[in-house]
Amino acid sequence: MFQREARAALDEQAGRHVPLYVRTVATPWYNLLIGCDVETWLRDGILDGVIFGPHCADATNYPDTLDLRHWIALAGGRTKVFGQVWRYGSGL
């Protein structure tokens, strides 16, 4: 509900389509647990892009890969899908 309202409010206030991106975790079930119904957002075309990252990753356990096939299939080419890339010390 919040994303749908945010989408409408952004566009109405700007008088045009404003790109809306969210950053969330890559695990489908965990998104629902934290209140992010990304599957619905993608299906309903509410978002322009989603940035997925691992849950609770830090310098000692950051994964080497993210499996985004589920999300890419759901986006169906209508929404951009990104994977968060980060390594300890990469910000230097």
N, C-alpha and C positions, 0 to 999 in steps of 0.2 A: 504494500500500500504506500509506504513512504517513497519508494523509488518512482512510482507512478505519479504521485503528487509533486515530487521534486521535478520530474521531467516536464509536467504541465506548467508548473510555476516558472521554471527557467525560461521556457519558450515564450510564455505569456509576457513576462517582464521584459525580455529582450526584444520581443516582437519578431522573433525569427527562431529557427532551430539552433539550440546551443548544444554542442557535443557533451554528452554525459558519459564519463568513464568511472568505473569503480575498481577498487583493488580489494581482492579477497583471497581466500585460500583455495588451493587446487583440489581438495578432497570434497566430492559431492555431498556426502552425508554430513560432513562437518560444517559446510555452508548452512545447511538447514538447522543444525544445532545452534549456530550463532545468529540465526535469524536472517540469513541471506538466501532468498529463494532465487538463485541465479538462473535456474532452469526456466522459471516463469518469466523472469526479466528478458531472457534471450528469446523465448518463444513469442512473447508479446512485443518485441522490438523496442523496449523501453530504453535500452542502453546503446551507445555507439561503440563502446569498447569495454573489455574486462581485462584487468591485469591480475593474473593468478600467481600466487607464491606459495611456498610451503608453510605449514602451520608450525609455529614455535621453533623455527630454525634459528640457529646462532652459529658462531664461528666454528663450533665443534661438531655440528651435525647437519650442516647444510647439504641438501641432496645434490648429486651430480646431474640428475635429470628430473623433469616434471612431465608426467603423462597428461597431455592436454587434448588427446583425441576425443574424449567424451565431450568436452566443451566446444571444440572446433566443429564437431558434427552437429551439436545443438545450435550453434551460431549460424550454420548453413550459409556462410558467406555474407550474411546481413550485418553481422556485428564483428568488430575486430577483436581478436583474442591474442593476448600477450602473456608470456611467461616471465616472471621476475628473475633476473639474473643478478646474483650478488655473491661475492666472496669476501671473506674477512680481509680487510686491508685494501679492498678494491676502490674505496673512496679516496684513497690518497693520491 
